[in-house]
Amino acid sequence: MKNVTDTTEYKALCIIARMVKNFEKLHFLTITEKDASALSYARDLLERIIHTNGYTVNYNRKRNRVLLKTKLKP
């Protein structure tokens, strides 16, 4: 994390999106309430980074793209 700019690179957002998708695998595992709370907070922060850059995480396995561009409301 050495290159800090005004915009986040698309490739970085894709890596973050893959991290968010990996949180889904934790639903099947036993986790303490404290850890679950911390994980939820971390996931929310990562999703916020994606959303503030105009994207959402794609959970549809039929599509290859890990990110979807957010449609702007008129």
C-alpha positions, 0 to 999 in steps of 0.5 A, a space after each residue: 500500500 505505497 501508492 496513495 492517489 485520489 482514485 482507487 485502481 480497478 484492479 485493487 477494487 477487484 481484489 477487495 471484492 474477492 475478499 468480501 466474497 470470501 467472507 461468505 465461506 465463514 457462515 458455515 464455520 463456528 465463530 465467537 460472537 466477538 469475532 463475528 462482530 469484528 468480521 462483520 465490521 471488516 466486511 462492511 468497511 471493505 464493501 464501503 470502499 467498493 461502493 464509494 468507488 461506484 461499484 457493487 460486488 457481483 455474487 452471480 456465479 454465471 458472470 465472470 466479473 467480480 464487480 458491477 458498476 453501480 447505476 446512478 439514480 437520475 
